[in-house]
Amino acid sequence: MPSAIIIGSGPAAAAVALALEKEPDWRITVLDLGLELEPGHRVVVERLASKSRDHWAQEDLLIVSAQPAAAAKGEFPEKRTHGSDYPFRDVGQLSPMAVERGLADALISPAYGGFSSVWGAQVLPFPEQAFESWPISRAELTSHYRSVLSAIPFSAAVDDLAEELPLHGIPRSPLPLSPRAADVACRYSRHRRTLKRMGLVLGQSRLAVRSDDCITCGLCMTGCPYSLIYSAADTFDELRSRGRIDYHGGVVAVDISETASHAKVLAREIGTGREVSFDADRLFVGCGAIGTTRLVLESLRRYAQDVVLQESALFTLPFLSIRSSGDPQVQSTHALGQLSALVTLPRSDVSPLHLQMYTYNPAFLDALPEMLRSEFARPLRTSSLSRLSVALGYLPSVMSPRLRVRLNAPTATYQRAPLVVTRDATSPDPRPILRALAGRLLSFAPRLDLWPILPRLQLSAPGKSYHWGGSFPHAASGASDFTTDRIGRLATWRRIHLVDAAVMPNLASTSFTLTMMANAHRIATESLSLESPA
């Protein structure tokens, strides 16, 4: 019986599992840190899920709806899920690690489901232009986009966005728009031809959500009480319930290797420190781009060698409208992205920039100027919120700051090699593209009644987007020691496949999770056709 090991439980690992489990003769083992929500918080979530919204206790809501928290003033806040920070904790996967001051430091998630336990659920594919630097075409990913979307909940509308970014499946009905988003969508429809000529395509957000069961309670960004937002953990739960995978949680992989006959993983139990080994015919590494980079460098003993990691940098920009759409604090709506915009910049060869429009969640209150947060300013605060929207966007990796990763040699026999993460001094300057975007958004404003507050445009610190990749990119055969072939193999390995964003040659502005999953599904599918490693 052929066998495979998957390291990790994030979206890429889940996509590999979806591909492998269709082959009934394959034995699948999953090794994972697997940290889950604390029992106390889980009890509260289960209590909420067992009741209708009208019967939720206020004390329970206060526990599970904790808002994002910034480690320092001026930094982008770190999300919470059901009131917990467990997706960002260090249980052995980070230490020892030194991160340059000002950079995000929770770079490898220990969570069951990885960072999908706390994501925004956007599932857009990459545009055609993004694949120009890939040795794989978008057409080659089409069937894998479809396979992934058929296996996860997927809500979307057939709109202008689908002309640029195909749906790749039959979606559930989209979530209902908030009054503010509906007003913007109506204005776009009225001026559609002009706005498209100007470089704007607008549509409803595509979300990995069971939209038909949503009660629009507004808790999406802090954790859905009914678990309607997809997490990669859902895929593994389903496979575990059918006995299709052998899941080992509470372990961190510290070394991978292969022989002529099998691939091998050396893992360490988090609770005891005991080392255990596993072997299989094939090994699929999906630890997240930085986790995978660390594991590969450590396994190959490639110390004191810099590896550049690409990022799709995150930025936020608030908008005000002249027309009020009512107090969002009393409106029943979902808090995920409401609208998605693709903005084509003039005289630019980069793929369109993607912006996700949010119209309200309680975190907006914390971001308001202090004078508007006082009780005395309630009328003015309500008036402001009734006109406020916030766009969250990502720059393509070719226009984003980069990270530099180095693994230093361990100083003790049983110590893991320390990872050092710094800014890459040769990174491109993102300011020109942000200025061009600002000008384009100003030109749309009169027709959409959506006026960007440009002084509040904020680019996140490097690493904060959690959209990283490209440390071992797919490339033509034999390009370098640190490039991979089309099925994620470094030149030194035949049985070990890297499957997460570490192998993506570049990152588009659109959300990267769906493309990462489709590519991982492709790698696993193509590897099944290999009778024996070449």
Secondary structure by P-SEA (a helix, b strand, c coil): ccbbbbccccaaaaaaaaaaaacccbbbbbbcccccccaaaaaaaaaaaacccccccaaaaaaaacccccccccccbbbbccccccccccccccccccccccccccccccccccccccccccccccccccccccccccccaaaaaaaaaaacbbbbcccaaaaaccccccccccccccaaaaaaaaaaaaaaaaaaaabbbbbccccccccccccccccccccccccccccaaaaaaaaaaacccccccccccccccccccbbbbbbbcccccbbbbbbccbbbbcccaaaaaaaaaaaaccccbbbbbbbcbbbbbbbbbcccccccccccccccccbbbbbbbccccccbbbbbbbccccccccccccccccccaaaaaaaaaaabbbbbbccccccbbbbbbbbccccccccccbbbbbcccccccaaaaaaaaaaaaaaacccccbbbcccccccccccccccccccccccccccccccccccccccccccbbbccccccccccccccaaaaaaaaaaaaaaaaaccccc
